[in-house]
Amino acid sequence: MHANAVYGRALARAFGGALLFSFPLLMTMEMWSLGMAVERARLLVFLLLSLPMLLGLSYYAGFEPTFRLKDEVLDALAAFGVGFLLSAALLATFGVLGRHGLFSQADLGKVALCAVPGAIGALVAGKQLGEGSPSSREKSEAGTLGETFLMAVGALFLAFNVAPTEEMILIAYQMGPLQALLLMALSVLLLHAFVYRLGFPGESRRREAGGFLRTFVGFTAPGYGVALIVSLYLLWTFGRTDGVAPHEIATMTIVLAFPAALGAATARLVV
């Protein structure tokens, strides 16, 4: 009974984390439209790629202590279930679902698209709403590959909050080449400063790895590369790159990489 009670509290925190992390998207009209319009093949790819991401996130920041691969898989699936159920319940409450028939493809697309950020929120709820991260000390001390993965998760989550909006396209349309280069430089500068100069978690250990150049090459530059890749992937998923000239795609990617870089830099504050 004690184990069930502990899991019940962890699951309740997971629902709370999913709610806090996903409600801005659940109340965004662009997300509803994209859920209807996004190609089902791209949506399927998005969901399939989200599962290993959730599995890795469960390893580093699951909502309960886990020490076996089976437990990690079950927690990742549970987190996705939490995100899916919460998204369906809230979208139905908002009157967004049911306009095209019960359990229509449009409704399933809306719920599935919103379920992923909800699942991320469910997995990090242990640290944000509980007594701290339930992961073991060895898990919290991620290596280079682990840190890169966590930066990708942070970049995906923060970029996901603004990628569906029309304002991202408008900003890219209004910018010239010089402004795009300045935004790139600002993104890299903030990414480096947030992690290595402002006293955020992980700063001291990373500084011990070497001087400015080694830190920049080993963490900052790869972090911004991850932000660019994640941004381009989201734009492709949402169909923003269809029929668009390469230079316009590049500008949109740079614009979206700005919040993605901030997400990558602050990932350790959440995870």
C-alpha positions as CSV (number, residue, x, y, z in Angstrom):
1,M,0.0,0.0,0.0
2,H,2.9,2.4,0.8
3,A,4.3,1.9,-2.7
4,N,0.9,2.5,-4.3
5,A,0.5,5.7,-2.2
6,V,3.9,7.0,-3.2
7,Y,3.2,6.2,-6.9
8,G,-0.2,7.9,-6.6
9,R,1.4,11.1,-5.3
10,A,4.0,11.0,-8.1
11,L,1.2,10.5,-10.6
12,A,-0.7,13.5,-9.2
13,R,2.4,15.6,-9.5
14,A,2.8,14.4,-13.0
15,F,-0.7,15.7,-13.9
16,G,0.2,19.0,-12.2
17,G,3.4,19.3,-14.1
18,A,1.6,18.5,-17.4
19,L,-1.0,21.1,-16.7
20,L,1.6,23.8,-15.9
21,F,3.8,23.1,-18.9
22,S,1.1,22.6,-21.5
23,F,-1.8,24.9,-20.8
24,P,-0.3,27.9,-22.8
25,L,-0.3,25.6,-25.9
26,L,-3.7,24.1,-25.1
27,M,-5.2,27.6,-25.1
28,T,-3.5,28.6,-28.4
29,M,-5.6,28.7,-31.5
30,E,-2.7,28.0,-33.8
31,M,-2.2,24.6,-32.0
32,W,-5.8,23.7,-32.7
33,S,-5.4,24.6,-36.4
34,L,-2.1,22.7,-36.7
35,G,-3.7,19.6,-35.1
36,M,-6.2,19.6,-38.0
37,A,-3.9,20.6,-40.8
38,V,-0.5,18.9,-40.1
39,E,0.2,16.0,-42.3
40,R,-0.6,12.7,-40.6
41,A,2.7,11.2,-41.7
42,R,4.6,14.1,-40.1
43,L,2.5,13.9,-37.0
44,L,3.3,10.1,-36.7
45,V,7.0,10.8,-37.1
46,F,6.8,13.5,-34.4
47,L,5.1,11.1,-32.0
48,L,7.4,8.2,-32.7
49,L,10.5,10.4,-32.2
50,S,9.0,11.8,-29.0
51,L,8.9,8.3,-27.4
52,P,12.7,7.8,-27.2
53,M,13.0,11.4,-26.0
54,L,10.5,10.7,-23.2
55,L,12.4,7.6,-22.3
56,G,15.6,9.5,-22.0
57,L,13.9,12.2,-20.0
58,S,12.5,9.6,-17.7
59,Y,16.0,8.3,-17.0
60,Y,17.2,11.8,-16.0
61,A,14.1,13.3,-14.5
62,G,11.3,10.8,-14.1
63,F,8.5,11.6,-11.7
64,E,9.5,8.6,-9.5
65,P,12.7,6.8,-8.8
66,T,13.5,4.1,-11.4
67,F,16.5,1.8,-11.7
68,R,15.6,-0.6,-14.5
69,L,14.9,-0.1,-18.2
70,K,11.4,-1.7,-17.8
71,D,10.6,1.0,-15.2
72,E,11.9,3.8,-17.5
73,V,9.7,2.6,-20.4
74,L,6.6,2.3,-18.2
75,D,7.2,5.8,-16.7
76,A,7.7,7.3,-20.2
77,L,4.5,5.6,-21.4
78,A,2.7,6.8,-18.3
79,A,3.8,10.3,-18.8
80,F,2.6,10.3,-22.4
81,G,-0.7,8.9,-21.2
82,V,-0.9,11.7,-18.6
83,G,-0.3,14.3,-21.4
84,F,-2.8,12.7,-23.7
85,L,-5.6,12.5,-21.1
86,L,-5.0,16.0,-19.8
87,S,-4.9,17.4,-23.3
88,A,-8.1,15.6,-24.3
89,A,-9.9,16.7,-21.1
90,L,-9.0,20.3,-21.3
91,L,-9.6,20.7,-25.0
92,A,-13.0,19.1,-24.6
93,T,-13.7,21.5,-21.7
94,F,-12.7,24.4,-23.9
95,G,-15.1,23.3,-26.6
96,V,-12.3,22.6,-29.1
97,L,-13.2,19.0,-29.6
98,G,-16.2,17.4,-31.2
99,R,-16.8,20.0,-33.9
100,H,-16.1,17.4,-36.7
101,G,-17.7,14.4,-35.1
102,L,-16.8,12.3,-32.1
103,F,-13.2,11.0,-32.2
104,S,-12.5,12.6,-35.6
105,Q,-9.0,12.7,-37.1
106,A,-8.9,16.4,-36.5
107,D,-9.6,16.0,-32.8
108,L,-7.0,13.2,-32.4
109,G,-4.4,15.4,-34.2
110,K,-5.1,18.3,-31.7
111,V,-4.8,16.0,-28.7
112,A,-1.7,14.2,-29.9
113,L,0.1,17.4,-30.7
114,C,-0.6,18.8,-27.3
115,A,0.2,15.6,-25.5
116,V,4.0,15.8,-26.0
117,P,4.6,19.0,-24.1
118,G,2.2,17.7,-21.4
119,A,4.3,14.5,-21.2
120,I,7.5,16.5,-20.8
121,G,5.8,18.5,-18.0
122,A,4.7,15.2,-16.3
123,L,8.3,13.9,-16.3
124,V,9.9,16.9,-14.8
125,A,7.2,17.4,-12.2
126,G,9.2,15.4,-9.7
127,K,11.8,18.2,-9.6
128,Q,9.5,21.1,-10.0
129,L,6.6,20.1,-7.7
130,G,8.2,17.5,-5.5
131,E,11.0,17.4,-3.0
132,G,13.5,17.4,-5.8
133,S,14.6,15.2,-8.7
134,P,14.0,11.6,-7.8
135,S,16.9,10.5,-10.1
136,S,20.0,9.0,-8.5
137,R,23.3,11.0,-8.2
138,E,24.8,9.1,-11.1
139,K,21.8,10.0,-13.3
140,S,22.0,13.7,-12.5
141,E,25.7,13.8,-13.5
142,A,25.1,13.4,-17.2
143,G,28.1,13.2,-19.5
144,T,28.6,15.1,-22.7
145,L,26.0,13.0,-24.6
146,G,23.6,13.3,-21.8
147,E,24.0,17.1,-21.5
148,T,23.5,17.4,-25.3
149,F,20.3,15.3,-25.0
150,L,19.0,17.5,-22.2
151,M,19.8,20.6,-24.2
152,A,17.8,19.2,-27.1
153,V,14.8,18.6,-24.8
154,G,15.0,22.1,-23.4
155,A,15.3,23.5,-26.9
156,L,12.3,21.5,-28.1
157,F,10.1,22.5,-25.2
158,L,10.7,26.2,-25.3
159,A,10.7,26.4,-29.1
160,F,7.5,24.3,-29.2
161,N,5.7,27.1,-27.3
162,V,6.2,29.7,-30.1
163,A,6.7,27.6,-33.2
164,P,3.0,27.3,-34.0
165,T,2.4,31.0,-33.9
166,E,2.2,33.2,-37.0
167,E,4.4,35.8,-35.3
168,M,7.4,33.6,-35.9
169,I,6.8,33.7,-39.6
170,L,6.2,37.5,-39.5
171,I,9.4,38.2,-37.6
172,A,11.4,36.2,-40.1
173,Y,9.7,38.0,-43.0
174,Q,10.6,41.4,-41.5
175,M,14.3,40.6,-40.9
176,G,17.1,41.3,-43.2
177,P,20.4,39.3,-43.5
178,L,22.3,41.6,-41.1
179,Q,19.5,41.3,-38.5
180,A,19.5,37.5,-38.9
181,L,23.3,37.4,-38.2
182,L,22.9,39.7,-35.2
183,L,20.2,37.4,-33.8
184,M,22.4,34.4,-34.3
185,A,25.2,36.2,-32.4
186,L,22.8,37.2,-29.6
187,S,21.5,33.6,-29.3
188,V,25.0,32.2,-29.0
189,L,26.0,34.9,-26.5
190,L,23.0,34.3,-24.3
191,L,23.4,30.5,-24.5
192,H,27.0,30.8,-23.3
193,A,26.2,33.4,-20.6
194,F,23.2,31.7,-19.2
195,V,25.0,28.5,-18.6
196,Y,28.5,29.5,-17.8
197,R,28.5,33.0,-16.4
198,L,25.2,33.5,-14.4
199,G,25.7,30.8,-11.8
200,F,23.1,28.4,-13.1
201,P,23.2,24.7,-12.2
202,G,26.1,22.9,-13.8
203,E,28.3,26.0,-14.2
204,S,31.0,25.1,-11.8
205,R,31.6,21.6,-13.2
206,R,31.6,22.8,-16.8
207,R,34.1,25.5,-16.0
208,E,36.4,22.9,-14.5
209,A,36.5,21.2,-18.0
210,G,38.7,23.9,-19.4
211,G,38.9,27.6,-20.4
212,F,36.7,29.8,-22.5
213,L,37.6,28.3,-25.8
214,R,37.3,24.7,-24.7
215,T,34.0,25.4,-23.0
216,F,32.7,27.3,-26.1
217,V,33.7,24.5,-28.5
218,G,32.6,21.7,-26.2
219,F,29.2,23.0,-25.0
220,T,28.0,26.4,-26.4
221,A,28.6,25.7,-30.1
222,P,27.0,22.2,-30.0
223,G,24.2,23.6,-27.9
224,Y,23.4,26.2,-30.6
225,G,23.7,23.5,-33.3
226,V,21.1,21.5,-31.4
227,A,18.9,24.5,-31.2
228,L,19.1,25.0,-35.0
229,I,18.3,21.4,-35.7
230,V,15.4,21.3,-33.3
231,S,14.0,24.5,-34.8
232,L,14.3,23.3,-38.4
233,Y,12.6,20.0,-37.4
234,L,9.7,21.8,-35.8
235,L,9.2,24.0,-38.8
236,W,9.2,21.0,-41.1
237,T,6.7,19.1,-38.8
238,F,4.3,22.1,-38.8
239,G,4.6,22.5,-42.6
240,R,6.3,25.9,-42.4
241,T,9.0,24.9,-44.9
242,D,6.6,23.7,-47.6
243,G,7.0,25.8,-50.8
244,V,9.4,28.3,-49.1
245,A,12.7,29.5,-50.5
246,P,15.8,28.2,-48.8
247,H,16.9,31.6,-47.5
248,E,13.5,32.2,-46.0
249,I,13.7,28.8,-44.3
250,A,17.1,29.7,-43.0
251,T,15.8,33.0,-41.5
252,M,12.8,31.2,-39.9
253,T,15.2,28.7,-38.4
254,I,17.4,31.4,-36.9
255,V,14.3,33.2,-35.4
256,L,13.0,30.0,-33.8
257,A,16.5,29.0,-32.7
258,F,16.5,32.1,-30.4
259,P,14.0,30.7,-27.9
260,A,15.4,27.2,-28.6
261,A,18.8,28.3,-27.5
262,L,17.4,29.8,-24.3
263,G,15.6,26.5,-23.7
264,A,18.8,24.6,-24.3
265,A,20.7,26.9,-21.9
266,T,18.2,26.6,-19.1
267,A,17.4,22.9,-19.5
268,R,19.2,22.1,-16.2
269,L,17.0,24.5,-14.3
270,V,14.0,22.3,-15.2
271,V,15.6,18.8,-15.5
